[in-house]
Amino acid sequence: MQIADQTGNTIVLPGPARRIVSLVPSQTELLYDLGLEQEVVGITRFCIYPDHWYRNKTRVGGTKDFDTDRIRALKPDLILANKEENTQKGIQELMKEFPVWVSDI
C-alpha cells in the first residue's frame, strides 16, 4: 500500500497499520472516532481525549519532545505527525526508522 501524506511524502505500508503511534492530539481523537482502539499503541501526554486512552495507552512524551526510544519499543508500523505540532528534526529522525504520515493544516 502506497499513500502520500499532506506534505507530499510517500509512505509505503505492507498492509493496514496494526500498531499506530499518534503524536497529534487531534489525530488521536480521529483514530478513536474511527474505532481503532486496538491499533493505537502510543500517544502523547497532550492526547487527553478520550480519557480512557490517556489513562491506559503508552505515553511517548510531548508533541515536540517525544521519546524516540519509547516509540521504538512500541514497534509502530505507522506514526501520525503534524507539520506544525511536531518538530521537523524529530519527525525526520523517526522517518529514518518508521513510516510517518504528516498532516498539514
Phi and psi restraints in degrees (range 20) as a CNS / XPLOR table:
assign (resid 1 and name C) (resid 2 and name N)
       (resid 2 and name CA) (resid 2 and name C) 1.0 -124.5 20.0 2
assign (resid 2 and name N) (resid 2 and name CA)
       (resid 2 and name C) (resid 3 and name N) 1.0 126.0 20.0 2
assign (resid 2 and name C) (resid 3 and name N)
       (resid 3 and name CA) (resid 3 and name C) 1.0 -134.7 20.0 2
assign (resid 3 and name N) (resid 3 and name CA)
       (resid 3 and name C) (resid 4 and name N) 1.0 154.8 20.0 2
assign (resid 3 and name C) (resid 4 and name N)
       (resid 4 and name CA) (resid 4 and name C) 1.0 -105.9 20.0 2
assign (resid 4 and name N) (resid 4 and name CA)
       (resid 4 and name C) (resid 5 and name N) 1.0 137.7 20.0 2
assign (resid 4 and name C) (resid 5 and name N)
       (resid 5 and name CA) (resid 5 and name C) 1.0 -85.2 20.0 2
assign (resid 5 and name N) (resid 5 and name CA)
       (resid 5 and name C) (resid 6 and name N) 1.0 -176.1 20.0 2
assign (resid 5 and name C) (resid 6 and name N)
       (resid 6 and name CA) (resid 6 and name C) 1.0 -78.5 20.0 2
assign (resid 6 and name N) (resid 6 and name CA)
       (resid 6 and name C) (resid 7 and name N) 1.0 -2.2 20.0 2
assign (resid 6 and name C) (resid 7 and name N)
       (resid 7 and name CA) (resid 7 and name C) 1.0 -107.4 20.0 2
assign (resid 7 and name N) (resid 7 and name CA)
       (resid 7 and name C) (resid 8 and name N) 1.0 4.1 20.0 2
assign (resid 7 and name C) (resid 8 and name N)
       (resid 8 and name CA) (resid 8 and name C) 1.0 93.9 20.0 2
assign (resid 8 and name N) (resid 8 and name CA)
       (resid 8 and name C) (resid 9 and name N) 1.0 -2.0 20.0 2
assign (resid 8 and name C) (resid 9 and name N)
       (resid 9 and name CA) (resid 9 and name C) 1.0 -74.7 20.0 2
assign (resid 9 and name N) (resid 9 and name CA)
       (resid 9 and name C) (resid 10 and name N) 1.0 142.2 20.0 2
assign (resid 9 and name C) (resid 10 and name N)
       (resid 10 and name CA) (resid 10 and name C) 1.0 -97.3 20.0 2
assign (resid 10 and name N) (resid 10 and name CA)
       (resid 10 and name C) (resid 11 and name N) 1.0 130.6 20.0 2
assign (resid 10 and name C) (resid 11 and name N)
       (resid 11 and name CA) (resid 11 and name C) 1.0 -114.6 20.0 2
assign (resid 11 and name N) (resid 11 and name CA)
       (resid 11 and name C) (resid 12 and name N) 1.0 133.1 20.0 2
assign (resid 11 and name C) (resid 12 and name N)
       (resid 12 and name CA) (resid 12 and name C) 1.0 -113.7 20.0 2
assign (resid 12 and name N) (resid 12 and name CA)
       (resid 12 and name C) (resid 13 and name N) 1.0 125.6 20.0 2
assign (resid 12 and name C) (resid 13 and name N)
       (resid 13 and name CA) (resid 13 and name C) 1.0 -124.0 20.0 2
assign (resid 13 and name N) (resid 13 and name CA)
       (resid 13 and name C) (resid 14 and name N) 1.0 141.5 20.0 2
assign (resid 13 and name C) (resid 14 and name N)
       (resid 14 and name CA) (resid 14 and name C) 1.0 -70.0 20.0 2
assign (resid 14 and name N) (resid 14 and name CA)
       (resid 14 and name C) (resid 15 and name N) 1.0 -18.0 20.0 2
assign (resid 14 and name C) (resid 15 and name N)
       (resid 15 and name CA) (resid 15 and name C) 1.0 -177.5 20.0 2
assign (resid 15 and name N) (resid 15 and name CA)
       (resid 15 and name C) (resid 16 and name N) 1.0 -166.6 20.0 2
assign (resid 15 and name C) (resid 16 and name N)
       (resid 16 and name CA) (resid 16 and name C) 1.0 -58.3 20.0 2
assign (resid 16 and name N) (resid 16 and name CA)
       (resid 16 and name C) (resid 17 and name N) 1.0 141.7 20.0 2
assign (resid 16 and name C) (resid 17 and name N)
       (resid 17 and name CA) (resid 17 and name C) 1.0 -65.6 20.0 2
assign (resid 17 and name N) (resid 17 and name CA)
       (resid 17 and name C) (resid 18 and name N) 1.0 134.2 20.0 2
assign (resid 17 and name C) (resid 18 and name N)
       (resid 18 and name CA) (resid 18 and name C) 1.0 -112.8 20.0 2
assign (resid 18 and name N) (resid 18 and name CA)
       (resid 18 and name C) (resid 19 and name N) 1.0 -17.4 20.0 2
assign (resid 18 and name C) (resid 19 and name N)
       (resid 19 and name CA) (resid 19 and name C) 1.0 -137.5 20.0 2
assign (resid 19 and name N) (resid 19 and name CA)
       (resid 19 and name C) (resid 20 and name N) 1.0 101.2 20.0 2
assign (resid 19 and name C) (resid 20 and name N)
       (resid 20 and name CA) (resid 20 and name C) 1.0 -111.2 20.0 2
assign (resid 20 and name N) (resid 20 and name CA)
       (resid 20 and name C) (resid 21 and name N) 1.0 136.2 20.0 2
assign (resid 20 and name C) (resid 21 and name N)
       (resid 21 and name CA) (resid 21 and name C) 1.0 -113.4 20.0 2
assign (resid 21 and name N) (resid 21 and name CA)
       (resid 21 and name C) (resid 22 and name N) 1.0 128.0 20.0 2
assign (resid 21 and name C) (resid 22 and name N)
       (resid 22 and name CA) (resid 22 and name C) 1.0 -107.6 20.0 2
assign (resid 22 and name N) (resid 22 and name CA)
       (resid 22 and name C) (resid 23 and name N) 1.0 124.4 20.0 2
assign (resid 22 and name C) (resid 23 and name N)
       (resid 23 and name CA) (resid 23 and name C) 1.0 -103.3 20.0 2
assign (resid 23 and name N) (resid 23 and name CA)
       (resid 23 and name C) (resid 24 and name N) 1.0 16.1 20.0 2
assign (resid 23 and name C) (resid 24 and name N)
       (resid 24 and name CA) (resid 24 and name C) 1.0 -138.0 20.0 2
assign (resid 24 and name N) (resid 24 and name CA)
       (resid 24 and name C) (resid 25 and name N) 1.0 119.0 20.0 2
assign (resid 24 and name C) (resid 25 and name N)
       (resid 25 and name CA) (resid 25 and name C) 1.0 -53.6 20.0 2
assign (resid 25 and name N) (resid 25 and name CA)
       (resid 25 and name C) (resid 26 and name N) 1.0 -43.6 20.0 2
assign (resid 25 and name C) (resid 26 and name N)
       (resid 26 and name CA) (resid 26 and name C) 1.0 -66.4 20.0 2
assign (resid 26 and name N) (resid 26 and name CA)
       (resid 26 and name C) (resid 27 and name N) 1.0 -34.8 20.0 2
assign (resid 26 and name C) (resid 27 and name N)
       (resid 27 and name CA) (resid 27 and name C) 1.0 -69.1 20.0 2
assign (resid 27 and name N) (resid 27 and name CA)
       (resid 27 and name C) (resid 28 and name N) 1.0 -36.0 20.0 2
assign (resid 27 and name C) (resid 28 and name N)
       (resid 28 and name CA) (resid 28 and name C) 1.0 -61.0 20.0 2
assign (resid 28 and name N) (resid 28 and name CA)
       (resid 28 and name C) (resid 29 and name N) 1.0 -43.7 20.0 2
assign (resid 28 and name C) (resid 29 and name N)
       (resid 29 and name CA) (resid 29 and name C) 1.0 -63.8 20.0 2
assign (resid 29 and name N) (resid 29 and name CA)
       (resid 29 and name C) (resid 30 and name N) 1.0 -38.9 20.0 2
assign (resid 29 and name C) (resid 30 and name N)
       (resid 30 and name CA) (resid 30 and name C) 1.0 -63.6 20.0 2
assign (resid 30 and name N) (resid 30 and name CA)
       (resid 30 and name C) (resid 31 and name N) 1.0 -44.5 20.0 2
assign (resid 30 and name C) (resid 31 and name N)
       (resid 31 and name CA) (resid 31 and name C) 1.0 -59.0 20.0 2
assign (resid 31 and name N) (resid 31 and name CA)
       (resid 31 and name C) (resid 32 and name N) 1.0 -39.5 20.0 2
assign (resid 31 and name C) (resid 32 and name N)
       (resid 32 and name CA) (resid 32 and name C) 1.0 -63.2 20.0 2
assign (resid 32 and name N) (resid 32 and name CA)
       (resid 32 and name C) (resid 33 and name N) 1.0 -47.7 20.0 2
assign (resid 32 and name C) (resid 33 and name N)
       (resid 33 and name CA) (resid 33 and name C) 1.0 -60.8 20.0 2
assign (resid 33 and name N) (resid 33 and name CA)
       (resid 33 and name C) (resid 34 and name N) 1.0 -28.7 20.0 2
assign (resid 33 and name C) (resid 34 and name N)
       (resid 34 and name CA) (resid 34 and name C) 1.0 -81.9 20.0 2
assign (resid 34 and name N) (resid 34 and name CA)
       (resid 34 and name C) (resid 35 and name N) 1.0 -2.8 20.0 2
assign (resid 34 and name C) (resid 35 and name N)
       (resid 35 and name CA) (resid 35 and name C) 1.0 79.9 20.0 2
assign (resid 35 and name N) (resid 35 and name CA)
       (resid 35 and name C) (resid 36 and name N) 1.0 27.3 20.0 2
assign (resid 35 and name C) (resid 36 and name N)
       (resid 36 and name CA) (resid 36 and name C) 1.0 -94.9 20.0 2
assign (resid 36 and name N) (resid 36 and name CA)
       (resid 36 and name C) (resid 37 and name N) 1.0 45.2 20.0 2
assign (resid 36 and name C) (resid 37 and name N)
       (resid 37 and name CA) (resid 37 and name C) 1.0 -54.7 20.0 2
assign (resid 37 and name N) (resid 37 and name CA)
       (resid 37 and name C) (resid 38 and name N) 1.0 -48.8 20.0 2
assign (resid 37 and name C) (resid 38 and name N)
       (resid 38 and name CA) (resid 38 and name C) 1.0 -75.3 20.0 2
assign (resid 38 and name N) (resid 38 and name CA)
       (resid 38 and name C) (resid 39 and name N) 1.0 -31.4 20.0 2
assign (resid 38 and name C) (resid 39 and name N)
       (resid 39 and name CA) (resid 39 and name C) 1.0 -75.3 20.0 2
assign (resid 39 and name N) (resid 39 and name CA)
       (resid 39 and name C) (resid 40 and name N) 1.0 -32.3 20.0 2
assign (resid 39 and name C) (resid 40 and name N)
       (resid 40 and name CA) (resid 40 and name C) 1.0 -80.7 20.0 2
assign (resid 40 and name N) (resid 40 and name CA)
       (resid 40 and name C) (resid 41 and name N) 1.0 117.7 20.0 2
assign (resid 40 and name C) (resid 41 and name N)
       (resid 41 and name CA) (resid 41 and name C) 1.0 -110.3 20.0 2
assign (resid 41 and name N) (resid 41 and name CA)
       (resid 41 and name C) (resid 42 and name N) 1.0 -15.6 20.0 2
assign (resid 41 and name C) (resid 42 and name N)
       (resid 42 and name CA) (resid 42 and name C) 1.0 -149.5 20.0 2
assign (resid 42 and name N) (resid 42 and name CA)
       (resid 42 and name C) (resid 43 and name N) 1.0 144.9 20.0 2
assign (resid 42 and name C) (resid 43 and name N)
       (resid 43 and name CA) (resid 43 and name C) 1.0 -142.2 20.0 2
assign (resid 43 and name N) (resid 43 and name CA)
       (resid 43 and name C) (resid 44 and name N) 1.0 171.6 20.0 2
assign (resid 43 and name C) (resid 44 and name N)
       (resid 44 and name CA) (resid 44 and name C) 1.0 -90.4 20.0 2
assign (resid 44 and name N) (resid 44 and name CA)
       (resid 44 and name C) (resid 45 and name N) 1.0 169.5 20.0 2
assign (resid 44 and name C) (resid 45 and name N)
       (resid 45 and name CA) (resid 45 and name C) 1.0 -70.4 20.0 2
assign (resid 45 and name N) (resid 45 and name CA)
       (resid 45 and name C) (resid 46 and name N) 1.0 -11.3 20.0 2
assign (resid 45 and name C) (resid 46 and name N)
       (resid 46 and name CA) (resid 46 and name C) 1.0 -93.4 20.0 2
assign (resid 46 and name N) (resid 46 and name CA)
       (resid 46 and name C) (resid 47 and name N) 1.0 -4.9 20.0 2
assign (resid 46 and name C) (resid 47 and name N)
       (resid 47 and name CA) (resid 47 and name C) 1.0 -85.2 20.0 2
assign (resid 47 and name N) (resid 47 and name CA)
       (resid 47 and name C) (resid 48 and name N) 1.0 79.9 20.0 2
assign (resid 47 and name C) (resid 48 and name N)
       (resid 48 and name CA) (resid 48 and name C) 1.0 -92.6 20.0 2
assign (resid 48 and name N) (resid 48 and name CA)
       (resid 48 and name C) (resid 49 and name N) 1.0 -7.4 20.0 2
assign (resid 48 and name C) (resid 49 and name N)
       (resid 49 and name CA) (resid 49 and name C) 1.0 -121.2 20.0 2
assign (resid 49 and name N) (resid 49 and name CA)
       (resid 49 and name C) (resid 50 and name N) 1.0 137.4 20.0 2
assign (resid 49 and name C) (resid 50 and name N)
       (resid 50 and name CA) (resid 50 and name C) 1.0 -72.2 20.0 2
assign (resid 50 and name N) (resid 50 and name CA)
       (resid 50 and name C) (resid 51 and name N) 1.0 153.4 20.0 2
assign (resid 50 and name C) (resid 51 and name N)
       (resid 51 and name CA) (resid 51 and name C) 1.0 -57.8 20.0 2
assign (resid 51 and name N) (resid 51 and name CA)
       (resid 51 and name C) (resid 52 and name N) 1.0 -41.5 20.0 2
assign (resid 51 and name C) (resid 52 and name N)
       (resid 52 and name CA) (resid 52 and name C) 1.0 -68.3 20.0 2
assign (resid 52 and name N) (resid 52 and name CA)
       (resid 52 and name C) (resid 53 and name N) 1.0 -26.7 20.0 2
assign (resid 52 and name C) (resid 53 and name N)
       (resid 53 and name CA) (resid 53 and name C) 1.0 -69.6 20.0 2
assign (resid 53 and name N) (resid 53 and name CA)
       (resid 53 and name C) (resid 54 and name N) 1.0 -43.7 20.0 2
assign (resid 53 and name C) (resid 54 and name N)
       (resid 54 and name CA) (resid 54 and name C) 1.0 -58.6 20.0 2
assign (resid 54 and name N) (resid 54 and name CA)
       (resid 54 and name C) (resid 55 and name N) 1.0 -39.6 20.0 2
assign (resid 54 and name C) (resid 55 and name N)
       (resid 55 and name CA) (resid 55 and name C) 1.0 -77.0 20.0 2
assign (resid 55 and name N) (resid 55 and name CA)
       (resid 55 and name C) (resid 56 and name N) 1.0 -26.9 20.0 2
assign (resid 55 and name C) (resid 56 and name N)
       (resid 56 and name CA) (resid 56 and name C) 1.0 -115.5 20.0 2
assign (resid 56 and name N) (resid 56 and name CA)
       (resid 56 and name C) (resid 57 and name N) 1.0 -21.6 20.0 2
assign (resid 56 and name C) (resid 57 and name N)
       (resid 57 and name CA) (resid 57 and name C) 1.0 -83.9 20.0 2
assign (resid 57 and name N) (resid 57 and name CA)
       (resid 57 and name C) (resid 58 and name N) 1.0 154.3 20.0 2
assign (resid 57 and name C) (resid 58 and name N)
       (resid 58 and name CA) (resid 58 and name C) 1.0 -68.1 20.0 2
assign (resid 58 and name N) (resid 58 and name CA)
       (resid 58 and name C) (resid 59 and name N) 1.0 128.5 20.0 2
assign (resid 58 and name C) (resid 59 and name N)
       (resid 59 and name CA) (resid 59 and name C) 1.0 -95.4 20.0 2
assign (resid 59 and name N) (resid 59 and name CA)
       (resid 59 and name C) (resid 60 and name N) 1.0 131.7 20.0 2
assign (resid 59 and name C) (resid 60 and name N)
       (resid 60 and name CA) (resid 60 and name C) 1.0 -105.1 20.0 2
assign (resid 60 and name N) (resid 60 and name CA)
       (resid 60 and name C) (resid 61 and name N) 1.0 17.1 20.0 2
assign (resid 60 and name C) (resid 61 and name N)
       (resid 61 and name CA) (resid 61 and name C) 1.0 107.4 20.0 2
assign (resid 61 and name N) (resid 61 and name CA)
       (resid 61 and name C) (resid 62 and name N) 1.0 -155.1 20.0 2
assign (resid 61 and name C) (resid 62 and name N)
       (resid 62 and name CA) (resid 62 and name C) 1.0 -95.0 20.0 2
assign (resid 62 and name N) (resid 62 and name CA)
       (resid 62 and name C) (resid 63 and name N) 1.0 -175.7 20.0 2
assign (resid 62 and name C) (resid 63 and name N)
       (resid 63 and name CA) (resid 63 and name C) 1.0 -74.2 20.0 2
assign (resid 63 and name N) (resid 63 and name CA)
       (resid 63 and name C) (resid 64 and name N) 1.0 -29.1 20.0 2
assign (resid 63 and name C) (resid 64 and name N)
       (resid 64 and name CA) (resid 64 and name C) 1.0 -106.9 20.0 2
assign (resid 64 and name N) (resid 64 and name CA)
       (resid 64 and name C) (resid 65 and name N) 1.0 -16.5 20.0 2
assign (resid 64 and name C) (resid 65 and name N)
       (resid 65 and name CA) (resid 65 and name C) 1.0 -127.6 20.0 2
assign (resid 65 and name N) (resid 65 and name CA)
       (resid 65 and name C) (resid 66 and name N) 1.0 47.4 20.0 2
assign (resid 65 and name C) (resid 66 and name N)
       (resid 66 and name CA) (resid 66 and name C) 1.0 -68.9 20.0 2
assign (resid 66 and name N) (resid 66 and name CA)
       (resid 66 and name C) (resid 67 and name N) 1.0 155.8 20.0 2
assign (resid 66 and name C) (resid 67 and name N)
       (resid 67 and name CA) (resid 67 and name C) 1.0 -95.4 20.0 2
assign (resid 67 and name N) (resid 67 and name CA)
       (resid 67 and name C) (resid 68 and name N) 1.0 104.7 20.0 2
assign (resid 67 and name C) (resid 68 and name N)
       (resid 68 and name CA) (resid 68 and name C) 1.0 -61.1 20.0 2
assign (resid 68 and name N) (resid 68 and name CA)
       (resid 68 and name C) (resid 69 and name N) 1.0 -38.1 20.0 2
assign (resid 68 and name C) (resid 69 and name N)
       (resid 69 and name CA) (resid 69 and name C) 1.0 -64.8 20.0 2
assign (resid 69 and name N) (resid 69 and name CA)
       (resid 69 and name C) (resid 70 and name N) 1.0 -38.9 20.0 2
assign (resid 69 and name C) (resid 70 and name N)
       (resid 70 and name CA) (resid 70 and name C) 1.0 -66.6 20.0 2
assign (resid 70 and name N) (resid 70 and name CA)
       (resid 70 and name C) (resid 71 and name N) 1.0 -40.1 20.0 2
assign (resid 70 and name C) (resid 71 and name N)
       (resid 71 and name CA) (resid 71 and name C) 1.0 -63.3 20.0 2
assign (resid 71 and name N) (resid 71 and name CA)
       (resid 71 and name C) (resid 72 and name N) 1.0 -47.1 20.0 2
assign (resid 71 and name C) (resid 72 and name N)
       (resid 72 and name CA) (resid 72 and name C) 1.0 -56.0 20.0 2
assign (resid 72 and name N) (resid 72 and name CA)
       (resid 72 and name C) (resid 73 and name N) 1.0 -41.8 20.0 2
assign (resid 72 and name C) (resid 73 and name N)
       (resid 73 and name CA) (resid 73 and name C) 1.0 -63.6 20.0 2
assign (resid 73 and name N) (resid 73 and name CA)
       (resid 73 and name C) (resid 74 and name N) 1.0 -26.4 20.0 2
assign (resid 73 and name C) (resid 74 and name N)
       (resid 74 and name CA) (resid 74 and name C) 1.0 -77.9 20.0 2
assign (resid 74 and name N) (resid 74 and name CA)
       (resid 74 and name C) (resid 75 and name N) 1.0 -13.7 20.0 2
assign (resid 74 and name C) (resid 75 and name N)
       (resid 75 and name CA) (resid 75 and name C) 1.0 53.8 20.0 2
assign (resid 75 and name N) (resid 75 and name CA)
       (resid 75 and name C) (resid 76 and name N) 1.0 54.3 20.0 2
assign (resid 75 and name C) (resid 76 and name N)
       (resid 76 and name CA) (resid 76 and name C) 1.0 -70.3 20.0 2
assign (resid 76 and name N) (resid 76 and name CA)
       (resid 76 and name C) (resid 77 and name N) 1.0 147.0 20.0 2
assign (resid 76 and name C) (resid 77 and name N)
       (resid 77 and name CA) (resid 77 and name C) 1.0 -102.7 20.0 2
assign (resid 77 and name N) (resid 77 and name CA)
       (resid 77 and name C) (resid 78 and name N) 1.0 -0.4 20.0 2
assign (resid 77 and name C) (resid 78 and name N)
       (resid 78 and name CA) (resid 78 and name C) 1.0 -159.2 20.0 2
assign (resid 78 and name N) (resid 78 and name CA)
       (resid 78 and name C) (resid 79 and name N) 1.0 136.4 20.0 2
assign (resid 78 and name C) (resid 79 and name N)
       (resid 79 and name CA) (resid 79 and name C) 1.0 -120.7 20.0 2
assign (resid 79 and name N) (resid 79 and name CA)
       (resid 79 and name C) (resid 80 and name N) 1.0 133.5 20.0 2
assign (resid 79 and name C) (resid 80 and name N)
       (resid 80 and name CA) (resid 80 and name C) 1.0 -103.0 20.0 2
assign (resid 80 and name N) (resid 80 and name CA)
       (resid 80 and name C) (resid 81 and name N) 1.0 129.4 20.0 2
assign (resid 80 and name C) (resid 81 and name N)
       (resid 81 and name CA) (resid 81 and name C) 1.0 -135.3 20.0 2
assign (resid 81 and name N) (resid 81 and name CA)
       (resid 81 and name C) (resid 82 and name N) 1.0 177.0 20.0 2
assign (resid 81 and name C) (resid 82 and name N)
       (resid 82 and name CA) (resid 82 and name C) 1.0 -139.9 20.0 2
assign (resid 82 and name N) (resid 82 and name CA)
       (resid 82 and name C) (resid 83 and name N) 1.0 138.0 20.0 2
assign (resid 82 and name C) (resid 83 and name N)
       (resid 83 and name CA) (resid 83 and name C) 1.0 -57.1 20.0 2
assign (resid 83 and name N) (resid 83 and name CA)
       (resid 83 and name C) (resid 84 and name N) 1.0 -37.6 20.0 2
assign (resid 83 and name C) (resid 84 and name N)
       (resid 84 and name CA) (resid 84 and name C) 1.0 -91.2 20.0 2
assign (resid 84 and name N) (resid 84 and name CA)
       (resid 84 and name C) (resid 85 and name N) 1.0 -34.3 20.0 2
assign (resid 84 and name C) (resid 85 and name N)
       (resid 85 and name CA) (resid 85 and name C) 1.0 -77.4 20.0 2
assign (resid 85 and name N) (resid 85 and name CA)
       (resid 85 and name C) (resid 86 and name N) 1.0 -34.5 20.0 2
assign (resid 85 and name C) (resid 86 and name N)
       (resid 86 and name CA) (resid 86 and name C) 1.0 -110.1 20.0 2
assign (resid 86 and name N) (resid 86 and name CA)
       (resid 86 and name C) (resid 87 and name N) 1.0 161.0 20.0 2
assign (resid 86 and name C) (resid 87 and name N)
       (resid 87 and name CA) (resid 87 and name C) 1.0 -83.3 20.0 2
assign (resid 87 and name N) (resid 87 and name CA)
       (resid 87 and name C) (resid 88 and name N) 1.0 143.4 20.0 2
assign (resid 87 and name C) (resid 88 and name N)
       (resid 88 and name CA) (resid 88 and name C) 1.0 -60.1 20.0 2
assign (resid 88 and name N) (resid 88 and name CA)
       (resid 88 and name C) (resid 89 and name N) 1.0 -42.3 20.0 2
assign (resid 88 and name C) (resid 89 and name N)
       (resid 89 and name CA) (resid 89 and name C) 1.0 -60.7 20.0 2
assign (resid 89 and name N) (resid 89 and name CA)
       (resid 89 and name C) (resid 90 and name N) 1.0 -45.9 20.0 2
assign (resid 89 and name C) (resid 90 and name N)
       (resid 90 and name CA) (resid 90 and name C) 1.0 -62.8 20.0 2
assign (resid 90 and name N) (resid 90 and name CA)
       (resid 90 and name C) (resid 91 and name N) 1.0 -43.1 20.0 2
assign (resid 90 and name C) (resid 91 and name N)
       (resid 91 and name CA) (resid 91 and name C) 1.0 -66.1 20.0 2
assign (resid 91 and name N) (resid 91 and name CA)
       (resid 91 and name C) (resid 92 and name N) 1.0 -41.3 20.0 2
assign (resid 91 and name C) (resid 92 and name N)
       (resid 92 and name CA) (resid 92 and name C) 1.0 -62.1 20.0 2
assign (resid 92 and name N) (resid 92 and name CA)
       (resid 92 and name C) (resid 93 and name N) 1.0 -36.5 20.0 2
assign (resid 92 and name C) (resid 93 and name N)
       (resid 93 and name CA) (resid 93 and name C) 1.0 -64.9 20.0 2
assign (resid 93 and name N) (resid 93 and name CA)
       (resid 93 and name C) (resid 94 and name N) 1.0 -44.4 20.0 2
assign (resid 93 and name C) (resid 94 and name N)
       (resid 94 and name CA) (resid 94 and name C) 1.0 -63.8 20.0 2
assign (resid 94 and name N) (resid 94 and name CA)
       (resid 94 and name C) (resid 95 and name N) 1.0 -36.1 20.0 2
assign (resid 94 and name C) (resid 95 and name N)
       (resid 95 and name CA) (resid 95 and name C) 1.0 -63.6 20.0 2
assign (resid 95 and name N) (resid 95 and name CA)
       (resid 95 and name C) (resid 96 and name N) 1.0 -20.2 20.0 2
assign (resid 95 and name C) (resid 96 and name N)
       (resid 96 and name CA) (resid 96 and name C) 1.0 -68.6 20.0 2
assign (resid 96 and name N) (resid 96 and name CA)
       (resid 96 and name C) (resid 97 and name N) 1.0 -24.3 20.0 2
assign (resid 96 and name C) (resid 97 and name N)
       (resid 97 and name CA) (resid 97 and name C) 1.0 -117.9 20.0 2
assign (resid 97 and name N) (resid 97 and name CA)
       (resid 97 and name C) (resid 98 and name N) 1.0 -24.1 20.0 2
assign (resid 97 and name C) (resid 98 and name N)
       (resid 98 and name CA) (resid 98 and name C) 1.0 -136.3 20.0 2
assign (resid 98 and name N) (resid 98 and name CA)
       (resid 98 and name C) (resid 99 and name N) 1.0 154.4 20.0 2
assign (resid 98 and name C) (resid 99 and name N)
       (resid 99 and name CA) (resid 99 and name C) 1.0 -70.7 20.0 2
assign (resid 99 and name N) (resid 99 and name CA)
       (resid 99 and name C) (resid 100 and name N) 1.0 125.8 20.0 2
assign (resid 99 and name C) (resid 100 and name N)
       (resid 100 and name CA) (resid 100 and name C) 1.0 -124.0 20.0 2
assign (resid 100 and name N) (resid 100 and name CA)
       (resid 100 and name C) (resid 101 and name N) 1.0 119.8 20.0 2
assign (resid 100 and name C) (resid 101 and name N)
       (resid 101 and name CA) (resid 101 and name C) 1.0 -96.7 20.0 2
assign (resid 101 and name N) (resid 101 and name CA)
       (resid 101 and name C) (resid 102 and name N) 1.0 121.1 20.0 2
assign (resid 101 and name C) (resid 102 and name N)
       (resid 102 and name CA) (resid 102 and name C) 1.0 -110.2 20.0 2
assign (resid 102 and name N) (resid 102 and name CA)
       (resid 102 and name C) (resid 103 and name N) 1.0 124.9 20.0 2
assign (resid 102 and name C) (resid 103 and name N)
       (resid 103 and name CA) (resid 103 and name C) 1.0 -91.5 20.0 2
assign (resid 103 and name N) (resid 103 and name CA)
       (resid 103 and name C) (resid 104 and name N) 1.0 158.6 20.0 2
assign (resid 103 and name C) (resid 104 and name N)
       (resid 104 and name CA) (resid 104 and name C) 1.0 -133.3 20.0 2
assign (resid 104 and name N) (resid 104 and name CA)
       (resid 104 and name C) (resid 105 and name N) 1.0 136.8 20.0 2
